[in-house]
Amino acid sequence: MKNLVLSFVMLLCAFKAVSQNPPDLKFDKNFTACEKKWVVFERDAARGYPYGFVYIDLTAGFTFDLKGFFSVLPDGKFVADSTISKNGNIKYRLAQGTKNVAILPDARIKELNLPAEPYWIKVYYTGVKDSVYYNYRMGWNYNAAGNPTIALKYLEKANRVNPADDKVRFEMVFAYNALGRFEDAIKMLEADIQNKPKDFNLYKELGYAYSGTKKFDKAIEVFKKGLLLFPDNVKSDQRGEMAVNTAIAYKDLNNKEEYTKWMRLAKEYYPVGSPTYQRIVASGF
């Protein structure tokens, strides 16, 4: 059996919605709400409705395993064509920006002669679910997919087992900031920076958290400390982003002069080929 792994961008290009959908298919679910479920993407004019199973590969993240396509007869019956999956597995990595899907109703799962779950899915869920690694990776994947609420449920489990795990703690503060729980992020980050004073990402998240609480002076102080970690001659997206964050904090303080200064510095820090560099130039800096 051959495995073909494709990106979610290819998935979006391949499956274009047309015509009217069956009434029991509601395309209103983000894929992060469909883990271990049979789902359907909107209809492709040439091949019908693509359907398959969503699961998490701890290393690769959210994945859609394409089973095949089905068409809808005039009487509403679903007729499947699973030829495409008989010669190998076609998998799509899902990420933020993937179109919403419909969960396949139980009656339709039976109609398409599908099992409750594919036989192979157990391979991806045989790890020790109480382990720090398992819960960290699950949290990481939900964060990466844009669902920090579920991410925190896993990360907090991992943190209870090993409160000192740096990777778990960083994913937690990332989720806290995404959810607007800035004070929780600040409390954890202030402690972590004492232990890892040269970790650029900690300064970025702490500055963001301070900005979220409207403590812009503190945010600027933190961003500037983070920028000191970069050599003067280095151009990178990370350095440029930190300068932009500093500029935005000054803008929030209505300090136009410093805002302009830091946007110009950001232009110097970004690589010339960076999309953000181009946007800064297009904005007149």
N, C-alpha and C positions, 0 to 999 in steps of 0.2 A: 504494500500500500504506500502510495506517495502522499506526502503532506505538502500543500501549497499554502504559504502564509502571505496574505496581502494586507495592505494598509487600509485604514478606515476611509481614507480619501478615495481610494479606488472603489470602495464599497458605495460611497455616495455618488460617484460618477456612474456606476453601473446600474444602480437601481433608481430609476426616475419615476415619479408618481404620475399616473394618468388615470382617467376614468373614475367611476364611483366605486367606493369600497363596500364590501359586505357589511351589514349593520352590526354584526357581532365582532368586528375588528376595529378597535379604537386605537388609533395611532397617537397615543398621548403619553407614552411611557419612556422615560429616559432609560438607557440601557443599564444604568447602575441600579435600577429598581427591578431588574430582570435576571439577577444571578440565578443560575440553575433552572432556567425556564426556557420553554419553546417560544420563540418569537417570530414575528413576520415583519418584513420591511414593505413599504408601499410598492405598488405594482410596477413592474417594468413592462413597457408596451410590447416588447418582443417575446418575453419569456414567461410572464406572469408574476406571481407573488413569490419572492425569495423567502424561504423559511429555514430555521435552524435553531441551534441551541446556544445559549449564552452561558459562559462559565468564566472562572478566574484561573489563569495559570499564574502561580505565585511569582514566577520570574518575569513573565511577559505581560501580565495584566489581563484586563477584560478581553475576551475573545468570543467571536461569533463563528460557530462551526456550521457552514452551509450544508444543509441536507438536500435541498433541491428547490424546485419551483412548483407552484400549483396554480391551476386555472379554476375559474368559477363558472359552473354550468348555469343555464337559464333558470334552473330550479333551485339554485343556491348551493348545490353540492360542490365540494372541493375535490378536484382531481389532481393528484400529485405526479410529478415527473422527477424522480430522484436519480436519473441517469448520471448527472454531473458528479455525484458523490460515490458512485459505485467503483470508480477507478482510482479513488484516492480521496483524501480529506482536503477540503478547501477552507482555510481559516482566515478570518479577518481580525486584525487587532482593532479594538474600539477605543476611541479617545474622545475628549471634549469636542463638540461640534458634530458628532454623529447624529443623524436624524432620529427622531423619536420612532419607537417601534410599537407594535401591538402584541400583547401576550396572547398566545394561541389558546382559546378556550378548551376546556377538558373534552367537550364533545367533538371538537375539531381534531384534537390530538388522536382520539379514537378513530375518527373518520379517515384520517391520513395514515392509520395503522402505525402509529408511533408509540414507543414505550414511554413510561412516565419520565424516564431519564435514559440517555444513551448508555450502553453497557460500559463504555470506556471512561465515563466521567469519574468513576471511583479513583482512578489513578491520580487525579488532581486534588482529591480530598481525603487522602489517606494519611496525611501528616498529623502530628500531635497538635490538636486544636488548642490545647492549653499552653503550648510552647510560646516563648517570647518571639522566636523567629516567625512562626505562623501568623501570629496576631500583628506583628510589625509589618510583614509583607502585605497582609490583607488591608491594614490601615493605609499603607503606602499606596496601594493600588486604588483604593477609594478616594484618597486625596488627589492622586494624579488624574482621576476621572472626573473630579469636580464634585464629589459628594463627601464633604468633611464631617457631616453629621454621623454617617455610618462609620467613617474612618475612625472617629474618636472612640466608638464602642469597642473596636478591636485594640486600638492603641492604649486605652485605659486598662484593658486586661493585661497587656504586655507590661505596662508600667507598674502594675500592682505586683507582678512577679519580680521584676528587676527595675526598681526606680532609678537606677543610675545609668541605664542604657542610653547613650547619647543619641543614637539614631531614632529610637522611639520618642525621646523627648523632643527632638526637632520636629518630627512629624506631628506631634501633639500641638506645638506652638504654631505650626503652619495651619493646622485645623482651627485652632483658637482664633487666629487672625482672620481666617476666611469666614468664620461665624460671627465675627465682631466681638468675641470674648477677649478684648484687649488686655484687661487687667490680669486675666489668667496667663496670657502669653507673657506679659511683662514680668510677672512674678517668677516664672520659670526661666526666662531668658536672662534676667539680671543675675541669677545664680549660675547659669551655665557659662556666661561670658567670663566669670571669675575663673572657671576651670579651663576654658578654651578661648583665651584672649586673642587668638589669631584666626579665629573662624569667621570669615567674611559673612557667611549666611546668617550667623547669629545677630550681627549688627544690622543687617538688612531687615530681618524680621522684627527686631526690637525697635528700630526706627519707625517701621510701619505701625507697630502697636502704639507707640507714643503719638504718632500722627492721628491714629484712630481715636485717641482720647483727647485730641486737640492740644497736646503738650508739644507744640511745634518747636520750641526752643530746645527741648530735650531731644527731639527727633533729629534736629540738625546736628547737635553735638554728637549723637551716636553715629549718624551717617558719616560725619567727618572723621571720626575715629576709625570707622571701617575703611574709608578711603586711604588712610595712612598705611594700610596693609599692602597697597599696590606700589610697585616701583614706579618712578616718575615717567619712564619711557614706555610703559605698558599700555597698549590699547586693547580693551576687551569690552564685551557687552556688560559684564558684571560691574566693571568700573564706571562705565557710562550710565548704567541704570542707577547706581548709587548717587551719581551727580545729579541725575534728573530728579530723584527722590528729594535730594537736598533743595533743588530749585523749587519744587512744588511746595515744600514746607515753608520756604521764604515767601512764596506767592500767597500761601494761606495766612501769613503774617502781614500781608499787604506791603511787602518790601520789594518793590519793582526792580530796584537797582541790583540787589543781590540775586533776585530771580533771573534777571538777564545775564548776570555774570556767570551763574552756575549752569544755565542752559548752554552758554558758549563753552564752558569747561566740559560739559557733557559731550558736545560735538567733538572736542579734542580727544576725549577718552574713548569714544566709540570707534571701532574699525570703520574705514571709509565705506566698505561694502555692506555694512549693517543696515537693515531696513529702518531701524530707529534713527541712525545717522541721517539717512535720506529724509526722513520726516522732519527732523530738527532743521535741516538745511531748508526744506520747503517752507518751514514756518518763519524763516527770515533770520535765523541765528547764525 
